[in-house]
Amino acid sequence: MKQILQSLKSGATEVADVPARGVSRGSLLIHTSRTLISAGTERILVDFGKAHALQKARQQPDKVKMLLNKVRIDGVLPTLAAVNNKLDQPWPLGHCTVGVVAEVGGGVSGFLAGDREVSNGKHAQVVSVPVNLCAKVPNVVSDEEAVFTVLGAIALQGIRLVQPTLGEVVVVTGLGLIGLMAVQLLRAHGCRVISVDFDPAKLALARRFRAEVVDLSVGQHPLAAATALSRGWEVDAVLITAATPSSEAVHQAALMCRQRGRVVLVGVAGLDLSRNDFYKKELTFKISSSYGPGRYDPNYEEMGQHLSVTRHALSC
């Protein structure tokens, strides 16, 4: 079958012929009809692969600390061999596909061959995905619409953490796919939305979704614009969906917020935070973890245990 793979060492991306997947227990084997490119997330991976060794280290300081610990324990040569082995392994891209179930794994109930499913599968002709990361697609929803489900869930989880209420003013910084979805979801919540970006085309889309816009490409300042567009009051919350190494987005978010406002980071940003930014207004700052509860928990994602079961087991 065909699958899109990327080299973490060189950044090169290829459509490779790989062995066809089989279905594993607790999973669904899905023949892909549509797969979605998340430009922001996948560009970060490609840029990381193209970076030289020093740039890679700067992008992942936590991994550098782990690497130094491994050098102290195992020595330099074994550590270098392990790093090169890791970088040589091709990385599968993608995290949202729609397709038809070809086979149902053992232990799975409520799903049938022939069902249309959306999942967090990779860019591949066939994907095997744990059942907790799959959802049935209603007949009224097309494949082209359903393939945006995972990115929509990421936007929705950020909004859950914001906890918006009717009539609040919320800033969305960064209008990629997730940012534009967040704008629409916040409007559906009854919020006034201020969208911030450099791209006039994306700002035009946000305007179509009935959001106010701040065009950074023409020198509009987010803080001044937010004050004006919030009718002289500071905003209730800021949702950061941008990808930037700078801490400026978080700093500006704190300045825009009212007393006890909320700042939620969905994207990627520098976290060189100023205590005074958050202390004086008693702001809340949260980092959203992808699409929410259960994400990155192997008991939930891979073993199929529901969160209530996992939590009970941990408390015993």
N, C-alpha and C positions, 0 to 999 in steps of 0.2 A: 504494500500500500504506500501511498504518498504521505509524507509528513514534513512540515517546515521545522528545520533545526537551525540553531545558531551556535557559533563557536564563541565561548567566553574568552578565549585567548586572543582571537583576531577580530571578532565582531562580524565575521562573514556569515551570511544567511544562505541556506540552500533548501531546495525541495528535494528530499532524499527518498529513496526506496528503502523501506524498512519492513521487517517481518509483520505480517498481519497479526493483530491482537486477538487473544482469546478472552473470554469473560471470566472474571474472578468472582469468588464468593462474595455476596453482598453488593454486587455491581450490576450495571447494565451495559451491554455491548451495543453501541449506537453507530449506525451508518450516517455519516455527516451529510447534511444538505446545505447548511450555511455555517460559516464561522466568521467571527467578528474580530477585526484588528483594533486593538486599543492603542492608538497612536502614541499616547503619552507613556504608558507603561512599557511598551515594546521598544520605543525609542531609547528609553533609559537603559534597557538591557543591551541594545545594539551599541550605544555610545560607550557603555562600560566595557564591552568586548574590544572596541577599537582603541580604548585608552591604553597608554603604556603602563608599566608596572607601578611607577610612582603615583600616577593619577588614580589607578585602581585602589591603591592603599589609602589615598586621601579621601576617596569616596566611601570607604568602609573602615573607619577607624576602629570600630569594635572588633572586626575580623583581624585587624593588625595586632591587637592585644592578644587575641586567641593564638595567632601565629607565633608571637614572641613566647608565649607560654609553652607552646609545642616545641619550639626550638630549645628552650631550657630543659624540657623533659626528654625529648627524643634526639636532639642534636640537629645540626644545620642540614646535612645531606638528606636524611630521611624526611625532614619537613619540606625541603624543596621538591623532593620526589612526590610527596603527597599533594602539594599545591599544583604541580604540573599535571599530575594525573587527574585532578579535579577540573582544571581548565581545559584539558584535552577532551573531556566528556561533552558531547553535543547537548545543547540545552533546548528542549522543546518549547516553542513559543505558543501563545494563545491561551485564552481562559474563558471562552464562551462559544458554544456550538449548539446547533439545532439539528435534529435528525430523527430517524426512525429506529426503534428498538429492534435489533436483530436477534438478540438472545438475552435471557434473564438468568442472572447468576443464582446460585444456591442461597437459600435463606431469605430471598426477596419475595415479598407479597404485594399485591396491589398494582403490579405492572405487568403488561403483556407484550409479547412480540407484536410489532406493528404500531404500537403507540408512538405518537410524536412527543419527543422530550427535548427540553433545553437543559444544558449542563455546563459545568465549567471545564469541559474538555479542551484539548489542545487543537492546533491547526493540523488536522489529520483526517484521512478518509474514513477511518474507523477509530472510535475511542471507547475505552472501558472506564466507566466512571462510577464511584461509589454512589449508592442509591440516595443517600442523604444530600447529595450535590446534584440531583436531578429533579425536574418538575415537569408535569404534564402540560402540554400546550393546548389550550382550548381551541375548538374548531374555528372560532371567530377570529383567531389571531393567526396571521400569516407567519411563515418562517422568517421573512425579512424583518418583521416586527419583533418576534420572539427572541431573535438572536441578541437583542440589546438587554435582555433580562438581567444578566449578571452585573453589567455596568450600572443599570438602573438600581439594582439592589445595593451596590456600593454607595451610590448617591443617597439612597433612602436611609441607609444606616447612619450616614453623617447627619441627616436631618433628624433622625430619632434622637441623636445625642444633643443636637441644638434645642430640641423640644420647643418648636415654634408654636405660638398661639395666634389666634385671629387678630389681624391688624398690625402685627409686629413688623418692624423694618429689619430685613436681613440682607447682608452683603454677601455676594458670591464672588470670590477672587479666583479667576482662572476659568476660562470658558472652553475647555475641551469637552469631550463627550459627556463626562461625568458632571462637569460644571453646568452645561446646558440642560441636562436632565434635572439637576438640582434646582435650577431656576424654575422649571415647569412644575416640579413637585411642590416647591415652596409657594408658588402662585396658587396651586390647588389647595394648599393649606390656608389660603386667605391672607398671605403675607404680602407686604410691599417688598419688592426685591430690587437691589442695586447690583448691577453686574460690572465687574472690573476686568479689563483685558487690553492687550495691545492690538488685537486683530479686528479691524473694522467689520469684516464679514461675520465673525462670530458675534460681535456686538449687535449687528443688524438682526441676527437670529434672535438674540435675547430680547431685543426691542419688539420683535414680532410676538414673543411670548409675554408681552406687557410688563417688561422689566425696565427700570431706569438704567442708563448705561454711563460708565466712566471710561473714556477712550484715552489710555495711557500713551498711545502713539502720537497724540497731538498735545501732550503736555498737561492734560487734566490731572489734578492731584486727587487721589482717593479720599483723603481726609476732608479737604474743602468741599469736594463734591458730595460726600456722605452727609456732611453737616447741612449743606443746602438742600439736598434731596430728602432729608429727614425732617425738613421744615424747622431747622434750627436746633433740633434735638440730636443727641448722639444715637447711634443705631442699637438695636437690641441684641444682635448677634452677627457673627461673621463666620462664614463657611469657606475655608481655604481649599480649593480644588486644583491649585496650580502645582507645577513641578519646578522648583527652583532651589539652588544651593544657598541662596541668600536668606537671611533671617528678617529681611525688611517686611515681607508680607505679614509675618506674625506681629512685628512691632506696629505696623500700621493698623492691623486688626484691633490691637489693644487700644490704640489711640482713638479709633472710631467708635468703640463700644461705650455705652452708658455705664453708670454705676451698676455693678453686679451683672454685667452683660456676659455673653458666652462666646467663646472662640473654639471652633472645632477644625482640626486639621485632617482633611481627607486625602490630600495629595502628599507631595514631598516638599519639605522646606527646611531651611536651616533653623536650628533651635538654640541659637545663642540668645537666650531670653534675658530681658531686663526685669529684675524683680519689681522695680518701681512701676513699670507698665501695668503689672497685674495687681500689685499690692494696694495701691492707692484707691483703685476702683473695686477691689475685691472681685476680680474677674475669675470666671471658670475657664480653664483650658483643658481640652480633651483631644486625644488622637484616636480617630476612628480606625478600627481594624477591619478593613475590607468590607465584607457584607454581614458582619456581625457575629452574634453568639454561635459558637461551634466552629468558627473559622480557626484553622491551625490546631485544632484539637483532634489528634489521631483517633481517640476513642469514638468521637462523633463522625468524623469524615471518613475514616478508613474501616472502622469496625462496626459502624452503623448504629451505635448506641445513641439514644436520645439524650438530650442535655440533662433532663431530670434524673435519668438513670445514672449518668456520669457523676452528677453532683452528689447523689445519694451515696454512691460508692466511695467518693472522696471523704464524705463526712463520717463514714462508719469506722 
